[in-house]
Amino acid sequence: MVPSGPLGCTVTAQQHGSITGHGKEVGSALQRAPQRGCSAHFHIFSTFFPSWVLFCSSRKLCRHTSSPLLPSCCQELSCGHSVVTLQCPGGDRLLCALIPVIPMAPKGKVYRGSVKDFPGFNASQDADALYNAMKGFGSDKDAILDLITSRSNKQRVEICQAYKSQYGKDLIADLKYELTGKFERLIVSLMRPPAYSDAKEIKDAIAGVGTDEKCLIEILASRTNQEIHDLVAAYKDAYERDLEADIVGDTSGHFKKMLVVLLQGAREEDDVVSEDLVEQDAKDLLEAGELKWGTDEAQFIYILGRRSKQHLRMVFDEYMKISGKPIERSIRGELSGDFEKLMLAVVKCIRSTAEYFAERLYKAMKGLGTRDNTLIRIMVSRSEIDMLDIREVFRTKYEKSLHNMIKEDTSGEYKKALLKLCGGDDDAAGEFFPEAAQVAYRMWELSAVAKVELRGTVQPVGNFNDDGDAQVLRKAMKGLGTDEGAIIEVLTQRSNAQRQQILKAYKAHYGRDLLADLKSELSGSLAKLILGLMLTPAQYDAKQLRKAVEGAGTDESTLIEIMATRNNQEIAAINEAYQQAYHKSLEDDLSSDTSGHFKRILVSLALGNRDEGPENLTQAHEDAKVVAETLKLADVASNDSSDSLETRFLSILCTRSYPHLRRVFQEFIKMTNHDVEHAIRKRMSGDVRDAFVAIVRSVKNKPAFFADKLYKSMKGAGTDERTLTRIMISRSEIDLLNIRGEFIDLFDKSLYHMIEKDTSGDYRKALLALCGGDD
């Protein structure tokens, strides 16, 4: 009996006899060769993952598809419906691992639009219905929207022709006359063929004073070669003008050059990728940007504007390997303005067009006001292409359905029409849908294999002179007034160990307590920040925990943030610092100030007993069963009592190692088709839910967890300065540089920029110094 692979996949590896397994087991088996003249056979039976990627020791990729890519280390790669065979040349040693790829809808095979051809369609009858809906005083808007949103674009074009034949009138002109506002714009857009709709959008974007660059970027970065060719022809037909000439006349610089390249519709479409060219392109992009004084924009334009999507995805992976950062981060650092935005849009569409549009839709509706032009354009243009994919990504990424966000953000007939185009509510059943489970599985796989170097923004300063720094600080506080700038410059640019030396030097030189002097001279948010920097990391965390539990009320958020993210060594140091400062144990204070399961979680974390070993696949499978049973997602009910399950669940999340938990959460998805974070949010509540979610997010990507906390501390009205200060101090020498990268990837704005916009005075100056730069 062969073991089950991810989400219903069965994988068998055969080599020198019979080695079977799945996932990393297969990779481990292949570490033992194949050697000269040997072959490895992979039998793959997959319901959810018809496509797999094989990662080889030569850093080449081959994909299990109908036209497989042959890595240079292999002489032969034969693919059938269920078998991949690799034949290696003499002497080559192959290290491989199988990773499932989330299937995207093959063109012409699986329809992923939300609007389909209407069965029993009759253009003449529909033309009559629309004429009657607009006849006389007023119009039947519900009848109009129900009919038009339930017909495909091809059918709407036929209705227009039938309407003209039967009534001698232009249907679009009548609709414009009868309808008004956003609803009219939406309905009229639906009546145009896609290419003519795009042409109208671009014409409006460049007409008159100013240019709607975002519209140009969205359309030209996301369309296929054929769609671009159709757009150019439609523009010429509709306006008797040359689209390229109009865009050249309305834009400038590198932005213009890239738009012109995209307008050619000449992106390579060959699925066969040259691995040597992948490596060369990644190297050329690195040398054109990060390694060059200035930037060679032409190289970015040529590679990103011409290479195939499959090729560029592999280039992006290779770029990450050789540069240590995603291509998006380099683009933000090297390019600027509309050119930067265009290139980022191109990269996003290469990676996932559905994710690009999900993000555009979310931004069109979040916050005050709605960007209706963007909302209409995307809902119309994607309704017959990939709206189902967009909905899936939207639900996964933003934890709410596109349907619900439209429902909350719009009104009237306009809302009804948009919801019809959306095609359904992914939150209706209140469950995690299978496609999102595949996305979640892939994210955990990436989390497991990613090798991230954690880097802080504050480093020990060279030529350090503790006595000299002590003198500068004393001078800054001596006499009338205080030189806050000098204090900030010294203390934010020294490591914590160096600050401790300055404390001793100040005491030895002046016989005074530097902390007391700083406390006397500074005030407000700046004082809290500077005084926090002067404590050791353990002393600072201990003080924050003490503040969270003392007095009336408890700051559960701070308790969760610190206890869920610190490692064993940090927890041990915090316990020691807490005992020394407050003459009582941290465990006792947590126990007396919290209750129930939340108390048990915190006390368990305070013991600092998390395992630090690698994953155990057998144990991970058993642990995943416990998690599924606790969250009531298991197929078979457990014989264990509810209390016993909860105790084991708590123990798993609070004591298993991070690598092991990543495997547990993958096994959980395979068992339940749910992501563990989503399941916890749905089935738990209050502080217990928040604590477990913090643990899960810390296991997945700790810098992203802190980036999200920082963003929430500054977004909206007011600033949560306690959270902002705490994270900036505690992560400045650990992973603040990584947090900065995650921040800009998640929120499309730099941490530096948000701090600059949301704070003021010397407090802002000190925070920006700790931030260490603008991305």
Secondary structure by P-SEA (a helix, b strand, c coil): ccccccccbbbbbbccccccccaaaaaaaacccccccbbbbbbbbcccccbbbbbccccbbbbbcccccccccccbbbbcccbbbbbbcccbbbbbbbbbccccccccccccccccccccccaaaaaaaaaaaacccccaaaaaaaaaaaccaaaaaaaaaaaaaaccccaaaaaaaacccaaaaaaaaaaccaaaaaaaaaaaaacccccaaaaaaaaaacccaaaaaaaaaaaaaaccccaaaaaaaccccaaaaaaaaaaaccccccccccaaaaaaaaaaaaaacccccccaaaaaaaaaacccaaaaaaaaaaaaaaccccaaaaaaaccccaaaaaaaaaaaaaacaaaaaaaaaaaaccccccaaaaaaaaaaaaccccaaaaaaaaaaaccccaaaaaaaccccaaaaaaaaaacccccccccccaaaaaaaaaaaaaaaacccbbbbcccccccccaaaaaaaaaaaacccccaaaaaaaccccccaaaaaaaaaaaaaaccccaaaaaaaccccaaaaaaaaaaccaaaaaaaaaaaaccccccaaaaaaaaaacccaaaaaaaaaaaaaaccccaaaaaaaccccaaaaaaaaaaacccccccccaaaaaaaaaaaaaaaccccccccccaaaaaaaaaaaaccccaaaaaaaaaaaaaaccccaaaaaaaccccaaaaaaaaaaaaaacaaaaaaaaaaaaccccccaaaaaaaaaaaaccccaaaaaaaaaaaccccaaaaaaaccccaaaaaaaaaacccc
